[in-house]
Amino acid sequence: MCDMESSDRPRVGFWWGDKKSRELSTEDFKQACASHGLELVKLDLTRPLEEQGPLAAIVHKFCDILVRADHGDTECQHITAEFERFCRAHPSVVVVDPLENVRKVLNRFHQYRLVEQSPLASTEWIFVPPFVELSGANVEADRAVLRERGVQFPIVCKPLVSHGMKKAHQMCLVFGEHGLADLQGPCVAQQFVPHEGRLLKVYVLGQRYHLTWRPSLKDFVANNSPTIFFNSQDVSKPHSSSPLNAQAALEGLPMPCPRKLRFMVDTMRQQLGQRLFGIDIIAEKDTGRLCIIDVNNFPGYDGVSNFLDQLSGMLAELVGSELPDSGIDTSDSSDETPRRLHH
């Protein structure tokens, strides 16, 4: 077999934190990239990126750094500034995904507003539940803004920050106005939509998307119950046995209309300007309307087979990499150039 020399391969730099490193094997990623004619290097954010190239592409999970930078961390501010300086100086480098586009989903209120103002809002089959930003410090003011926006109880209150902090997944379910005193700081209040305890994870990878069902909160109604605090990751993880779940059967559930899903994914890709993102959707009980309840940059892709190979293939297409020579003469077998298949 004839291998391409490392220096002949387009170089892809990558960086993500410890959590993502535990999920994705660097060695497996390196092998997957090599199979698509790429050289993979882990970036050292303490050194100038120019010294680690030439880079054809960068793939990253910068959410934690961006959030910490926004909260005053000077080291993260420096890293972010240097990364953006490099991108401006080297516009030919493909970045998955540009930081200005990642920022679009770091604040839940902003991401809901983005969906609300997108072409999806003109359809009758998909929506964002009524939502409003609450102070969490003034019960009377919060009560007034909920009424003004027509947000009805029960409500799910979520931290404004959607990534990069432990509290990003600490939420609460408020059943009536009596529970507004339990709020612990600024949050987004989203009207609870009955959905029979089923959540559909949509993992987007370039032009492709993958679907997987997850457990979710059981159906609740407005009443005098005390506020329930929970971690959304515990409730929606695979095989979760949380008492808040409906314990609904997930195997064999039909998927929503592929045409509608394709329209949703393509619209969100255009609105976000991202290639790696996830959408959490539920199906409204009785109507079946799809409801977007969260959007994430570079999610876990749990259950997506051969994720690193698919990611490497997407990167190879973006930088125009040629596959390594297999050593097999195919010149007489076909006049057509092989094409990768997309879902």
C-alpha positions as CSV (number, residue, x, y, z in Angstrom):
1,M,0.0,0.0,0.0
2,C,1.3,3.5,-0.9
3,D,0.8,6.0,1.9
4,M,0.8,9.8,1.5
5,E,3.6,11.5,3.3
6,S,2.3,13.5,6.3
7,S,3.6,16.7,4.8
8,D,1.5,16.1,1.7
9,R,-1.8,15.9,3.7
10,P,-3.9,18.9,4.6
11,R,-3.4,19.5,8.3
12,V,-6.5,19.7,10.6
13,G,-6.0,21.3,14.0
14,F,-8.4,20.4,16.8
15,W,-9.1,21.5,20.3
16,W,-11.7,20.6,22.9
17,G,-11.7,20.2,26.7
18,D,-11.4,17.3,29.0
19,K,-15.1,16.2,28.8
20,K,-15.1,16.0,25.0
21,S,-11.6,14.3,25.1
22,R,-13.1,11.5,27.3
23,E,-15.9,11.1,24.8
24,L,-13.8,11.1,21.6
25,S,-10.5,9.1,21.3
26,T,-7.7,11.2,19.8
27,E,-6.1,8.2,18.4
28,D,-9.3,7.1,16.7
29,F,-9.8,10.6,15.3
30,K,-6.2,10.6,14.0
31,Q,-6.8,7.3,12.2
32,A,-10.1,8.4,10.8
33,C,-8.5,11.6,9.4
34,A,-5.6,9.7,7.9
35,S,-8.1,7.4,6.1
36,H,-9.5,10.6,4.5
37,G,-6.1,12.0,3.5
38,L,-5.8,14.4,6.4
39,E,-3.1,15.0,9.1
40,L,-4.5,15.7,12.6
41,V,-2.8,17.7,15.2
42,K,-4.0,18.8,18.6
43,L,-3.7,22.6,19.0
44,D,-1.8,24.2,21.9
45,L,-3.8,27.3,22.7
46,T,-0.8,28.8,24.6
47,R,1.2,29.0,21.4
48,P,0.7,31.0,18.3
49,L,-1.4,29.0,15.8
50,E,0.9,30.0,13.0
51,E,3.6,27.9,14.5
52,Q,1.4,24.8,14.4
53,G,0.5,24.9,10.7
54,P,0.1,25.3,8.0
55,L,-3.5,24.6,8.9
56,A,-6.2,23.8,6.3
57,A,-9.0,23.5,8.9
58,I,-9.7,23.8,12.6
59,V,-12.5,21.9,14.4
60,H,-13.1,22.8,18.0
61,K,-15.4,22.9,21.0
62,F,-14.8,26.5,22.4
63,C,-18.1,27.0,24.3
64,D,-16.5,26.8,27.7
65,I,-13.7,29.2,26.8
66,L,-16.2,31.7,25.3
67,V,-18.5,31.6,28.3
68,R,-15.6,32.0,30.8
69,A,-14.2,34.9,28.6
70,D,-17.6,36.6,28.8
71,H,-17.5,36.2,32.6
72,G,-14.2,38.0,32.9
73,D,-11.6,35.2,32.7
74,T,-8.6,37.1,31.3
75,E,-6.8,33.9,30.1
76,C,-9.9,32.8,28.1
77,Q,-10.3,36.4,26.8
78,H,-6.7,36.2,25.5
79,I,-7.2,32.8,23.9
80,T,-10.4,34.0,22.2
81,A,-8.8,37.2,20.9
82,E,-5.8,35.3,19.5
83,F,-8.0,32.7,17.9
84,E,-10.1,35.4,16.2
85,R,-7.0,37.3,15.1
86,F,-5.7,34.1,13.5
87,C,-8.9,33.5,11.7
88,R,-9.0,37.1,10.3
89,A,-5.4,36.8,9.2
90,H,-5.9,33.4,7.5
91,P,-9.5,33.5,6.0
92,S,-8.7,30.4,3.9
93,V,-8.6,28.2,6.9
94,V,-11.9,26.4,7.3
95,V,-13.2,26.8,10.9
96,V,-15.8,24.4,12.3
97,D,-17.4,26.5,13.6
98,P,-16.7,30.3,13.5
99,L,-16.8,31.7,17.0
100,E,-19.3,34.4,16.1
101,N,-21.7,31.7,15.0
102,V,-21.1,29.6,18.1
103,R,-22.0,32.6,20.2
104,K,-25.5,32.5,18.8
105,V,-26.5,29.6,20.9
106,L,-24.6,30.4,24.2
107,N,-27.6,32.4,25.5
108,R,-30.9,30.5,25.6
109,F,-33.0,33.7,25.2
110,H,-31.1,34.7,22.1
111,Q,-31.3,31.2,20.6
112,Y,-35.0,31.0,21.1
113,R,-35.4,34.5,19.6
114,L,-33.3,33.4,16.6
115,V,-35.7,30.4,16.0
116,E,-38.7,32.6,16.5
117,Q,-37.5,35.0,13.9
118,S,-36.5,32.4,11.4
119,P,-38.5,31.0,8.4
120,L,-39.6,28.2,10.7
121,A,-42.0,30.7,12.4
122,S,-44.1,30.8,9.2
123,T,-44.9,27.1,9.4
124,E,-47.9,25.6,11.2
125,W,-46.1,22.4,12.3
126,I,-43.1,23.7,14.3
127,F,-42.7,26.3,17.0
128,V,-40.8,27.5,20.0
129,P,-42.9,27.4,23.3
130,P,-43.8,30.9,24.6
131,F,-40.8,32.2,26.5
132,V,-39.6,35.2,28.5
133,E,-36.5,36.4,30.4
134,L,-37.1,36.7,34.1
135,S,-35.0,38.5,36.7
136,G,-35.4,35.9,39.4
137,A,-35.1,38.8,41.9
138,N,-38.4,40.6,41.7
139,V,-41.5,38.4,41.9
140,E,-44.0,41.1,41.0
141,A,-42.0,42.2,37.9
142,D,-41.6,38.5,36.8
143,R,-45.3,37.9,37.3
144,A,-46.1,40.9,35.2
145,V,-43.8,40.0,32.3
146,L,-45.1,36.4,32.2
147,R,-48.7,37.8,31.9
148,E,-47.6,40.3,29.3
149,R,-46.1,37.7,27.1
150,G,-48.9,35.2,27.7
151,V,-46.7,32.5,29.1
152,Q,-48.8,30.0,31.0
153,F,-47.9,27.7,33.9
154,P,-46.3,25.3,34.4
155,I,-43.0,26.8,33.2
156,V,-39.6,25.4,32.9
157,C,-37.0,27.9,34.1
158,K,-33.5,27.5,32.5
159,P,-30.3,29.5,33.1
160,L,-29.6,32.0,30.4
161,V,-26.2,30.4,29.8
162,S,-26.7,27.2,27.8
163,H,-23.1,26.0,27.7
164,G,-19.8,26.0,29.6
165,M,-21.0,26.1,33.2
166,K,-22.2,23.4,35.5
167,K,-25.4,25.4,36.3
168,A,-26.3,25.5,32.6
169,H,-28.3,22.3,33.1
170,Q,-29.7,23.1,36.5
171,M,-33.4,23.9,35.8
172,C,-36.7,24.0,37.7
173,L,-40.3,23.4,37.0
174,V,-42.6,26.1,38.4
175,F,-46.3,25.2,38.7
176,G,-47.8,28.6,39.5
177,E,-47.1,32.1,40.6
178,H,-46.4,31.0,44.1
179,G,-43.2,29.3,42.8
180,L,-41.7,32.5,41.3
181,A,-40.1,33.2,44.7
182,D,-38.0,30.1,44.2
183,L,-36.1,31.4,41.2
184,Q,-32.4,31.7,41.8
185,G,-31.3,34.5,39.5
186,P,-31.9,35.5,35.8
187,C,-33.4,32.8,33.7
188,V,-35.5,32.0,30.6
189,A,-39.0,30.8,31.5
190,Q,-40.4,28.5,28.8
191,Q,-44.0,27.3,28.8
192,F,-44.1,23.6,29.4
193,V,-45.5,21.7,26.5
194,P,-47.1,18.2,27.2
195,H,-45.2,15.7,25.1
196,E,-45.7,12.3,26.8
197,G,-42.1,12.1,28.1
198,R,-40.3,11.7,24.8
199,L,-37.4,13.9,23.5
200,L,-36.0,13.7,20.0
201,K,-32.3,14.5,19.7
202,V,-31.3,15.8,16.2
203,Y,-27.6,15.6,15.7
204,V,-26.5,17.7,12.7
205,L,-23.1,16.9,11.0
206,G,-22.7,19.1,7.9
207,Q,-25.4,18.1,5.4
208,R,-26.3,15.0,7.4
209,Y,-28.4,14.6,10.5
210,H,-29.0,11.7,12.9
211,L,-32.0,11.1,15.2
212,T,-32.3,9.4,18.5
213,W,-35.1,9.2,21.0
214,R,-34.5,10.1,24.7
215,P,-36.6,10.1,27.8
216,S,-38.0,13.4,29.0
217,L,-40.1,15.0,31.6
218,K,-43.5,13.5,32.1
219,D,-46.6,15.6,31.5
220,F,-47.4,18.2,34.2
221,V,-50.2,20.6,34.8
222,A,-50.5,23.9,36.6
223,N,-51.3,23.4,40.3
224,N,-50.1,24.3,43.8
225,S,-47.2,21.9,43.9
226,P,-43.9,23.0,45.1
227,T,-41.1,23.9,42.6
228,I,-39.2,20.9,41.3
229,F,-35.4,21.4,40.8
230,F,-33.6,19.0,38.4
231,N,-30.6,18.5,36.1
232,S,-31.8,18.2,32.5
233,Q,-28.9,15.9,31.7
234,D,-30.0,13.4,34.3
235,V,-33.6,13.5,33.0
236,S,-32.8,13.0,29.4
237,K,-29.7,10.7,29.5
238,P,-30.2,7.2,27.8
239,H,-32.0,4.7,30.0
240,S,-32.7,7.4,32.6
241,S,-34.8,6.2,35.6
242,S,-35.5,9.7,37.0
243,P,-38.8,9.9,38.9
244,L,-39.6,12.9,36.7
245,N,-39.6,10.8,33.6
246,A,-42.7,9.3,32.1
247,Q,-40.9,5.9,31.6
248,A,-42.4,6.0,28.1
249,A,-41.4,3.3,25.6
250,L,-38.9,4.7,23.1
251,E,-38.2,1.6,21.0
252,G,-39.8,1.6,17.6
253,L,-41.3,5.1,17.9
254,P,-42.0,6.6,14.5
255,M,-39.9,9.5,13.4
256,P,-41.3,12.8,12.3
257,C,-41.8,13.5,8.6
258,P,-38.3,13.5,6.9
259,R,-39.3,16.4,4.6
260,K,-40.2,18.5,7.6
261,L,-37.0,17.5,9.5
262,R,-34.9,18.3,6.4
263,F,-36.5,21.8,6.2
264,M,-35.9,22.3,9.9
265,V,-32.2,21.2,9.8
266,D,-31.4,23.2,6.6
267,T,-33.1,26.3,8.1
268,M,-31.3,26.1,11.4
269,R,-28.0,25.5,9.6
270,Q,-28.5,28.6,7.6
271,Q,-29.6,30.7,10.7
272,L,-26.7,29.5,12.9
273,G,-23.9,29.3,10.3
274,Q,-22.8,26.1,12.0
275,R,-21.9,22.6,10.7
276,L,-21.9,20.8,14.1
277,F,-24.9,21.4,16.2
278,G,-27.8,19.6,17.9
279,I,-31.5,20.4,18.2
280,D,-33.8,19.1,21.0
281,I,-37.3,18.7,19.8
282,I,-40.5,17.3,21.3
283,A,-43.9,16.5,19.7
284,E,-46.8,18.3,21.3
285,K,-49.3,15.9,22.7
286,D,-52.6,15.6,20.7
287,T,-51.4,18.0,17.8
288,G,-48.1,16.3,16.9
289,R,-46.6,19.8,16.2
290,L,-42.8,19.8,16.6
291,C,-41.4,22.0,19.3
292,I,-37.8,23.2,19.5
293,I,-36.7,23.5,23.2
294,D,-32.9,23.7,22.9
295,V,-30.1,24.2,20.5
296,N,-26.5,23.2,21.2
297,N,-23.1,23.6,19.5
298,F,-21.1,20.4,18.9
299,P,-23.2,18.0,21.1
300,G,-22.2,14.5,22.2
301,Y,-23.4,12.7,19.1
302,D,-24.3,9.7,21.4
303,G,-25.4,6.7,19.4
304,V,-24.1,8.1,16.1
305,S,-22.1,5.3,14.6
306,N,-18.7,6.1,13.1
307,F,-19.0,9.7,14.1
308,L,-15.3,10.4,13.9
309,D,-15.2,8.9,10.4
310,Q,-18.1,11.0,9.3
311,L,-16.5,14.1,10.8
312,S,-13.2,13.4,9.1
313,G,-15.1,12.8,5.8
314,M,-16.8,16.2,6.1
315,L,-13.5,17.9,6.9
316,A,-11.9,16.3,3.9
317,E,-14.7,17.5,1.6
318,L,-14.3,21.0,3.0
319,V,-10.6,21.2,2.4
320,G,-10.6,19.2,-0.9
321,S,-8.5,16.4,0.4
322,E,-7.8,13.4,-1.8
323,L,-8.1,9.9,-0.3
324,P,-4.9,8.0,0.2
325,D,-3.8,5.7,-2.7
326,S,-5.1,2.2,-2.0
327,G,-2.6,0.7,-4.2
328,I,-5.3,-0.8,-6.4
329,D,-5.5,0.2,-10.1
330,T,-9.1,1.3,-10.8
331,S,-8.4,3.2,-14.0
332,D,-10.4,0.8,-16.1
333,S,-13.2,0.1,-13.7
334,S,-15.2,3.3,-14.1
335,D,-15.2,6.7,-15.6
336,E,-17.2,8.2,-12.7
337,T,-15.7,9.8,-9.6
338,P,-16.9,8.1,-6.4
339,R,-19.2,10.3,-4.3
340,R,-19.8,10.1,-0.6
341,L,-23.4,9.3,0.3
342,H,-25.4,11.7,2.4
343,H,-28.5,11.1,4.4
